[in-house]
């Protein structure tokens, strides 16, 4: 079966978030967002590139300290600076920069190594720009590491910075220095935790979207199975009714042939017995698809299912419900077989039910049936606008049933807004099997 799905399910047309759409349309913000996506993909493919770049930036930040003879810190002169030689300063800079290469794989170890190097450096009265490695390590620990380790790291950082400012390497403006050092450390932790929460939130959204998609597919499969079982029960009634007629006629003909002494009595009895056996097998096969139902329903008498002639009472009930419906037919529809007549009836019934549910007040519907050479076309169109909060019709039982019934006859289904853009259209073309006509 070929299907032409609608571009948007009835009552669920969606649009992108206005805020996000505006951000992507903005020349600067859009470029930043697109660049962020490209950087993320590059980082996922080659994570060592970013780690190497971070380590190099931290190492290069020590150049002003190495090229200058001054041993002043960022908040004034260090009172107990020892004037260490340049190779020692280079060793400190390397010891602070290199561990950052492992900051995402082992964030806790990276932080403790850098904290130990900083403690040794400040004990010698040395302040270097490479001290920002501690901020990067805190950020990485907050983003990738254990929260318990982060708590210990925050406590150690506070104690270490306080000792450095007041005891290990006193500076001219200790209050200002401690304020900015603790402030930047807090900011690093806050940024790391914010990004961590954002990643967890996005992961939860992705997981929820995946679960909803799985649940949606499961609902579709369950609905399809239920519709197939319903179709099977209806076809059982049609075939069973016709078989019962055949058996009754064969029994009557056999009895008449026996009374007349004709030789056709035995073949007619065989025909009747074969029909009864077929009815028994049909009930047994249908039991595989039938849901658990009461004994009374399983034993209900067979009877004909609705056909083309039952559409007039159906349309009368729909009009009584408040939906004006026009009805047009083309071709000899009464000549169709009972199976395809039932399919046409159910398609019209499901389409009009969908219109009553979702089209809203003031709507009208148009039903057109056209029989051509080898095909039957069923077209149901309405002019309504979906009511606010109307559920989706794309995956409902009705439309799934339409697709399943059309598949029985190799049909094509078109569901969605018509070319005018207003209302909803159900357009089904069924192939009429050769010889499928009323006797």
C-alpha positions as CSV (number, residue, x, y, z in Angstrom):
1,X,0.0,0.0,0.0
2,X,1.3,3.4,-0.9
3,X,0.6,6.2,1.6
4,X,1.0,9.9,1.2
5,X,1.2,11.1,4.9
6,X,0.0,14.6,5.9
7,X,2.7,17.2,6.6
8,X,1.2,17.7,10.0
9,X,-1.2,15.6,12.1
10,X,-4.6,17.1,12.6
11,X,-4.6,19.5,15.6
12,X,-0.9,19.1,16.2
13,X,0.8,21.5,13.8
14,X,4.0,22.6,15.5
15,X,6.3,25.5,14.9
16,X,9.9,26.0,16.2
17,X,10.4,27.9,19.4
18,X,10.3,31.7,18.6
19,X,13.2,32.5,20.9
20,X,15.4,29.8,19.4
21,X,14.4,30.7,15.9
22,X,15.2,34.3,16.5
23,X,18.6,33.4,17.9
24,X,19.5,31.3,14.9
25,X,18.3,34.0,12.5
26,X,20.5,36.6,14.3
27,X,23.7,37.2,12.3
28,X,26.0,37.1,15.3
29,X,24.2,34.7,17.6
30,X,23.4,32.3,14.7
31,X,27.1,32.2,13.8
32,X,28.0,31.5,17.4
33,X,25.4,28.7,17.7
34,X,26.5,27.1,14.4
35,X,30.2,27.4,15.4
36,X,29.4,25.8,18.8
37,X,27.9,22.8,17.1
38,X,30.9,22.4,14.8
39,X,33.3,22.7,17.7
40,X,31.4,20.1,19.7
41,X,31.5,17.7,16.8
42,X,35.3,18.3,16.4
43,X,35.8,17.7,20.1
44,X,33.9,14.5,20.0
45,X,36.1,13.2,17.1
46,X,39.4,14.5,18.4
47,X,39.1,15.3,22.2
48,X,42.9,15.5,22.5
49,X,43.0,18.7,20.4
50,X,41.1,20.8,23.0
51,X,43.1,19.3,25.9
52,X,46.4,20.1,24.2
53,X,45.2,23.6,23.4
54,X,44.3,24.3,27.0
55,X,47.6,23.0,28.3
56,X,49.5,25.1,25.8
57,X,47.5,28.3,26.7
58,X,48.2,27.8,30.4
59,X,51.9,27.2,29.7
60,X,52.2,30.3,27.5
61,X,50.6,32.4,30.2
62,X,53.8,32.0,32.2
63,X,55.8,33.9,29.6
64,X,55.3,37.4,31.3
65,X,56.6,36.0,34.6
66,X,59.6,34.3,32.9
67,X,60.6,37.3,30.9
68,X,60.3,39.8,33.8
69,X,62.7,40.1,36.7
70,X,59.9,41.3,39.0
71,X,58.6,38.8,41.6
72,X,55.4,40.7,42.3
73,X,52.1,39.0,42.5
74,X,48.8,40.2,41.0
75,X,47.8,42.0,44.2
76,X,51.0,43.7,45.1
77,X,54.6,42.7,46.1
78,X,55.2,39.3,47.7
79,X,56.9,40.0,50.9
80,X,58.8,36.8,51.2
81,X,59.7,36.2,47.5
82,X,63.0,34.2,47.2
83,X,64.0,35.3,43.6
84,X,64.1,31.7,42.4
85,X,66.0,31.1,39.1
86,X,64.2,30.8,35.8
87,X,64.6,27.0,35.4
88,X,62.7,26.5,38.6
89,X,59.9,28.8,37.4
90,X,59.7,27.0,34.1
91,X,59.5,23.7,36.1
92,X,56.6,25.1,38.1
93,X,54.8,26.3,34.9
94,X,55.2,22.9,33.2
95,X,54.0,21.1,36.3
96,X,50.9,23.2,36.4
97,X,50.1,23.0,32.6
98,X,50.9,19.4,31.7
99,X,48.3,17.7,34.1
100,X,45.5,19.6,32.3
101,X,45.9,17.2,29.4
102,X,44.2,14.6,31.6
103,X,41.6,16.9,33.1
104,X,38.6,15.2,31.5
105,X,39.7,11.6,32.0
106,X,40.9,11.9,35.6
107,X,39.6,15.3,36.9
108,X,40.2,14.5,40.6
109,X,43.8,13.4,40.1
110,X,44.5,16.4,37.9
111,X,43.2,18.8,40.5
112,X,45.1,17.3,43.4
113,X,48.4,17.3,41.4
114,X,47.9,21.0,40.5
115,X,46.9,21.9,44.1
116,X,50.1,20.2,45.4
117,X,52.2,22.1,42.9
118,X,50.5,25.4,43.8
119,X,51.1,24.8,47.5
120,X,54.8,24.2,46.9
121,X,55.0,27.3,44.6
122,X,53.3,29.6,47.1
123,X,55.4,28.2,49.9
124,X,58.5,29.6,48.1
125,X,56.7,32.9,47.6
126,X,56.2,32.6,43.9
127,X,53.1,33.9,42.1
128,X,52.6,32.9,38.4
129,X,49.9,33.4,35.9
130,X,49.9,29.6,35.4
131,X,47.9,29.6,38.7
132,X,44.8,29.7,36.5
133,X,45.4,26.0,36.0
134,X,43.7,25.5,39.4
135,X,40.6,27.3,38.1
136,X,40.5,25.0,35.0
137,X,41.0,22.0,37.2
138,X,38.1,23.0,39.5
139,X,35.9,23.6,36.5
140,X,36.8,20.2,35.0
141,X,36.2,18.5,38.3
142,X,32.7,20.2,38.7
143,X,31.8,19.2,35.1
144,X,33.2,15.6,34.9
145,X,34.2,14.4,38.4
146,X,32.6,13.2,41.5
147,X,30.6,15.7,43.5
148,X,32.1,14.4,46.8
149,X,35.6,15.0,45.4
150,X,34.4,18.5,44.3
151,X,33.3,19.3,47.9
152,X,36.7,18.3,49.2
153,X,38.5,20.2,46.5
154,X,36.5,23.4,47.2
155,X,37.4,23.1,50.9
156,X,41.1,22.5,50.1
157,X,41.1,25.4,47.6
158,X,39.6,27.8,50.2
159,X,42.1,26.8,52.9
160,X,45.1,26.8,50.5
161,X,44.3,30.3,49.1
162,X,43.8,31.7,52.6
163,X,47.1,30.2,53.7
164,X,48.9,31.6,50.6
165,X,47.6,35.1,51.1
166,X,48.2,35.4,54.8
167,X,51.0,33.0,55.7
168,X,52.9,31.3,52.8
169,X,53.3,34.3,50.4
170,X,51.8,37.4,52.0
171,X,50.9,40.2,49.6
172,X,50.3,43.9,50.0
173,X,46.5,43.7,49.6
174,X,45.5,40.4,51.2
175,X,41.8,41.2,51.5
176,X,41.5,42.2,47.8
177,X,43.6,39.2,46.7
178,X,41.6,36.7,48.8
179,X,38.3,38.1,47.6
180,X,39.2,37.8,43.9
181,X,40.9,34.4,44.2
182,X,37.9,32.9,46.1
183,X,35.5,34.7,43.7
184,X,37.2,33.2,40.6
185,X,37.3,29.8,42.2
186,X,33.6,30.0,43.0
187,X,32.9,31.1,39.4
188,X,34.8,28.2,38.0
189,X,32.9,25.7,40.1
190,X,29.6,27.4,39.3
191,X,30.2,27.3,35.5
192,X,31.2,23.6,35.7
193,X,28.1,22.7,37.7
194,X,25.9,24.7,35.4
195,X,27.2,22.9,32.3
196,X,27.0,19.6,34.1
197,X,23.3,20.2,35.0
198,X,22.6,21.3,31.4
199,X,24.2,18.1,30.0
200,X,22.1,16.0,32.4
201,X,19.0,17.8,31.5
202,X,19.6,17.4,27.7
203,X,20.4,13.7,28.3
204,X,17.1,13.3,30.2
205,X,15.3,15.1,27.4
206,X,16.9,12.8,24.8
207,X,16.1,9.7,26.8
208,X,12.5,10.9,27.3
209,X,12.2,11.6,23.5
210,X,13.5,8.1,22.8
211,X,11.1,6.5,25.2
212,X,8.2,8.5,23.8
213,X,9.1,7.4,20.3
214,X,9.2,3.8,21.4
215,X,5.9,4.1,23.2
216,X,4.4,5.8,20.1
217,X,5.6,2.9,17.9
218,X,4.2,0.4,20.4
219,X,0.8,2.2,20.4
220,X,0.8,2.1,16.6
221,X,1.6,-1.6,16.5
222,X,-1.1,-2.4,19.2
223,X,-3.7,-0.2,17.3
224,X,-2.8,-2.0,14.1
225,X,-3.1,-5.4,15.7
226,X,-6.5,-4.4,17.2
227,X,-7.7,-3.1,13.8
228,X,-6.6,-6.2,12.0
229,X,-8.4,-8.4,14.6
230,X,-11.6,-6.3,14.1
231,X,-11.3,-6.6,10.3
232,X,-10.8,-10.3,10.7
233,X,-14.0,-10.6,12.8
234,X,-16.0,-8.6,10.3
235,X,-14.7,-10.6,7.3
236,X,-15.4,-13.8,9.3
237,X,-19.0,-12.7,9.5
238,X,-19.2,-12.0,5.8
239,X,-17.5,-15.2,4.7
240,X,-19.4,-17.2,7.4
241,X,-22.7,-15.8,6.3
242,X,-22.1,-16.6,2.7
243,X,-20.9,-20.1,3.5
244,X,-24.0,-20.7,5.6
245,X,-26.1,-19.7,2.7
246,X,-24.1,-22.1,0.4
247,X,-24.5,-24.9,2.9
248,X,-28.2,-24.4,3.2
249,X,-28.7,-24.3,-0.5
250,X,-26.6,-27.4,-1.0
251,X,-28.5,-29.3,1.7
252,X,-31.8,-28.3,0.1
253,X,-30.6,-29.3,-3.3
254,X,-29.3,-32.6,-2.0
255,X,-32.6,-33.4,-0.4
256,X,-34.5,-32.5,-3.5
257,X,-32.2,-34.6,-5.7
258,X,-32.6,-37.6,-3.3
259,X,-36.4,-37.4,-3.5
260,X,-36.2,-37.4,-7.3
261,X,-33.6,-40.2,-7.4
262,X,-31.0,-38.1,-9.2
263,X,-27.3,-38.9,-9.1
264,X,-26.3,-35.4,-8.0
265,X,-27.5,-35.9,-4.4
266,X,-24.1,-37.3,-3.2
267,X,-21.9,-34.5,-4.7
268,X,-24.3,-31.9,-3.2
269,X,-24.0,-33.6,0.2
270,X,-20.2,-33.5,-0.1
271,X,-20.4,-29.8,-1.0
272,X,-22.5,-29.1,2.1
273,X,-20.2,-31.1,4.3
274,X,-17.2,-29.2,2.9
275,X,-18.9,-25.9,3.5
276,X,-19.6,-26.9,7.2
277,X,-15.9,-27.9,7.6
278,X,-14.8,-24.6,6.1
279,X,-17.0,-22.7,8.6
280,X,-15.5,-24.7,11.5
281,X,-11.9,-24.0,10.3
282,X,-12.8,-20.3,9.8
283,X,-13.9,-20.0,13.4
284,X,-10.8,-21.8,14.6
285,X,-8.4,-19.5,12.6
286,X,-10.3,-16.4,13.8
287,X,-9.8,-17.5,17.4
288,X,-6.1,-16.8,17.0
289,X,-6.8,-13.1,16.4
290,X,-9.9,-12.7,18.6
291,X,-9.4,-10.9,21.9
292,X,-10.8,-12.3,25.1
293,X,-14.5,-11.9,24.9
294,X,-17.6,-13.4,26.5
295,X,-19.0,-16.7,25.4
296,X,-22.2,-15.1,24.2
297,X,-20.3,-12.9,21.7
298,X,-18.3,-15.8,20.4
299,X,-21.5,-17.7,19.8
300,X,-23.5,-14.8,18.3
301,X,-25.4,-15.7,15.1
302,X,-23.8,-14.9,11.8
303,X,-25.2,-11.9,9.9
304,X,-24.3,-9.6,7.0
305,X,-22.1,-6.6,7.7
306,X,-22.9,-3.0,6.7
307,X,-22.6,-2.2,3.0
308,X,-23.1,0.7,0.6
309,X,-26.9,0.8,1.3
310,X,-26.2,1.4,5.0
311,X,-24.4,4.7,4.3
312,X,-27.7,6.7,4.1
313,X,-28.7,5.8,7.7
314,X,-25.1,6.6,8.8
315,X,-25.1,10.0,7.1
316,X,-28.5,10.7,8.7
317,X,-27.1,10.1,12.2
318,X,-24.1,12.3,11.4
319,X,-26.4,15.1,10.2
320,X,-28.4,14.7,13.4
321,X,-25.2,15.2,15.4
322,X,-24.9,18.7,13.8
323,X,-22.5,18.1,10.8
324,X,-24.0,19.0,7.4
325,X,-22.9,16.3,4.9
326,X,-23.3,16.1,1.2
327,X,-23.2,12.7,-0.5
328,X,-22.5,11.9,-4.1
329,X,-22.0,8.6,-5.9
330,X,-20.8,7.6,-9.4
331,X,-20.9,4.2,-10.9
332,X,-22.7,1.0,-10.0
333,X,-21.6,0.6,-6.3
334,X,-24.3,-2.0,-5.5
335,X,-22.5,-4.5,-7.8
336,X,-19.5,-4.5,-5.5
337,X,-18.8,-7.6,-3.3
338,X,-19.8,-7.5,0.4
339,X,-16.2,-7.4,1.5
340,X,-15.2,-4.2,-0.4
341,X,-18.6,-2.7,0.4
342,X,-17.8,-3.2,4.1
343,X,-14.4,-1.5,3.6
344,X,-16.0,1.5,1.9
345,X,-18.6,1.8,4.7
346,X,-15.9,1.6,7.4
347,X,-13.7,4.2,5.7
348,X,-16.5,6.7,5.5
349,X,-17.6,6.0,9.0
350,X,-14.0,6.5,10.4
351,X,-13.5,9.7,8.4
352,X,-16.7,11.3,9.5
353,X,-16.1,10.3,13.1
354,X,-12.7,12.0,12.9
355,X,-14.5,15.1,11.5
356,X,-17.0,15.1,14.3
357,X,-14.2,14.9,16.9
358,X,-11.7,17.4,15.5
359,X,-13.2,19.7,12.9
360,X,-14.9,22.1,15.3
361,X,-18.2,23.9,15.1
362,X,-19.5,25.3,11.8
363,X,-17.9,22.6,9.7
364,X,-19.3,20.8,6.7
365,X,-18.3,17.5,5.1
366,X,-18.5,16.1,1.6
367,X,-18.6,12.4,0.8
368,X,-17.9,11.2,-2.7
369,X,-17.9,7.6,-3.9
370,X,-16.8,6.8,-7.5
371,X,-16.6,3.4,-9.1
372,X,-14.4,3.1,-12.2
373,X,-13.0,0.3,-14.1
374,X,-11.3,-1.8,-11.5
375,X,-11.2,0.8,-8.8
376,X,-13.4,2.5,-6.2
377,X,-12.5,5.9,-4.9
378,X,-13.7,7.1,-1.5
379,X,-13.2,10.8,-0.8
380,X,-14.3,12.5,2.5
381,X,-13.4,16.2,2.9
382,X,-14.4,18.7,5.6
383,X,-14.0,22.4,5.9
384,X,-13.4,22.7,9.6
385,X,-10.6,24.1,11.7
386,X,-9.2,21.8,14.5
387,X,-10.5,22.8,17.9
388,X,-8.1,23.9,20.5
389,X,-6.4,21.0,22.2
390,X,-7.7,18.5,19.8
391,X,-5.8,15.2,19.8
392,X,-3.7,14.1,16.9
393,X,-5.5,12.2,14.2
394,X,-2.3,10.9,12.6
395,X,-1.9,7.9,14.9
396,X,-5.5,7.4,16.0
397,X,-7.4,4.1,15.8
398,X,-9.6,5.5,13.0
399,X,-6.9,6.5,10.6
400,X,-4.9,3.3,11.3
401,X,-8.0,1.3,10.5
402,X,-8.4,3.2,7.2
403,X,-4.8,2.3,6.2
404,X,-5.3,-1.3,7.2
405,X,-8.5,-1.7,5.3
406,X,-7.1,-0.1,2.3
407,X,-4.1,-2.4,2.4
408,X,-6.5,-5.4,2.1
409,X,-7.3,-4.2,-1.5
410,X,-3.9,-2.8,-2.4
411,X,-5.2,0.7,-2.1
412,X,-3.6,4.1,-1.8
413,X,-4.3,6.5,1.1
414,X,-3.9,10.3,1.2
415,X,-4.5,11.9,4.6
416,X,-4.0,15.6,5.4
417,X,-5.1,19.1,4.6
418,X,-6.4,19.6,1.0
419,X,-4.8,21.9,-1.5
420,X,-6.9,24.8,-0.2
421,X,-5.1,24.5,3.1
422,X,-8.3,24.4,5.2
423,X,-10.0,21.4,6.7
424,X,-9.0,17.7,6.3
425,X,-9.1,15.3,3.5
426,X,-9.3,11.5,3.4
427,X,-8.8,10.2,-0.1
428,X,-8.7,6.4,-0.6
429,X,-8.5,4.5,-3.9
430,X,-9.3,0.7,-3.7
431,X,-8.5,-1.9,-6.3
432,X,-11.5,-4.1,-7.0
433,X,-10.4,-7.7,-7.5
434,X,-11.7,-9.3,-10.7
435,X,-15.0,-11.1,-10.1
436,X,-15.6,-9.3,-6.8
437,X,-19.3,-8.4,-7.3
438,X,-22.6,-9.2,-5.8
439,X,-24.2,-12.5,-7.0
